[in-house]
């Protein structure tokens, strides 16, 4: 396998400048919403990845599909790259302007286009965040369950095929996007899918676009499935003598068919970090944070079953959070784990993994990976959506010490090789971006990647849609 690039080094890309004529056309159309200010450009040239890259030349703040189409038409005319931007929370360098060009900021596209509570569907503009959506539909008794942690835009979540803490019960963005409005690389507006729950009509363009990371078009509107709010919700924490015991508990819970809604692992390092960051008093040991949805009776039954399984694996201190305030506090702390861990090593950057393996191999994969990082001496933390076999190992590195970045990448390489050997994936939810291009060939095979390239070439012959991501050209 080809080792990934060190965290402080980017591939060498040919940058494509924005011609004066294109700049003038965008300025004439958008006025102050077309910015070349360095501060604005730098904001749109950085995400949560460990990569540093020069910022885009321009940032355009769009407010409608027609405006996005105008920008892309100009980019097509002059063969200039365009990079969609939501809130900037991606972890794999998706929004970095590695070939220059224009960042299309969709954050002002925040309209709920249409809501059909009787069909359990909603159509939103791409800049709507998951929190905004749930706040605006709460009165209907429905909610959108996909929760990647960050308050990401729904356009960005669709682009990376995000999932998160609820995926074990509700699935990922792949299962929950019914249709899209997309601006193609030629600036044409197309619609994929319908509000129907299934279709056999032609190629599934919706699934093609979901997870394409902005490389095939710009998603401007998304039609989503909604779900009834559960009658009862209960969260619980349980500590374990080891990460292995916590993971084996999870495996048994899933194999027994318990319909648990969330099952999150935090190792002792992650618990220590969130305790300090959120001023909690959790026992600083490997912990499962779980949530149960359903009727009062079914929630009680699920919880009793899980508690019994946990006890068989040494789980103790089973504590309940039944009020909305207590549950919110726990899940907020879980969502803060990444930033809380960064504060444990001031000035550090984090190299994150998000491998996913078949649930039966999860304990083996985590145990071997923990042994390797413990032996290395590099600070780290583990969090994971372990209910579906997905976990994150975050290596904390000093960006001023290249040796630490190279060590983290070697550990990451070994972890991904292990996951692939177990018939898993190099990325369960973050996407390929810049960081995992080398792994994609190993996972999918040269023939499959060649087919992906053919699709990209057919739809985007000028290679203007977020170039340099997923593939190196």
Protein Blocks (a to p, Z undefined) as FASTA:
>chain_A
ZZdddfkbccddddddddfklmmmmmmmnmmmpcfbfklmmmmmccfbfbdcdddfbdcd
dfbfklmmmmmmmmmmnopacdddfelpafnopmpcfkgpjdddfklmmccfbacfknop
acddfklcfklmmmmmmmnopacfbdghiacdfklmmmnopabjmlmmnopfklmcfbdc
dddfkopacdedjfbfbdcehjafklmmnonlopnbccfbdcdddddddfbdcddddddf
bfklmmmmmmmmmmnopacfbdcdddfklmmmmmmmnopabdcddddddddeddfklmmm
mmmmmmmmmmmnopahiacdfbfklmmmmmmmmmmmmmmmmmmmghiacdddfddcdfkl
mmmmmmmmmmmmmmnopacdddddfknopacddddddfklmklmmmmmmmmmmmmmmmmm
nopafbfknonmlmlmmmmmmmnopklmmmmmmmmmmmmmnopgoghihiaZZ
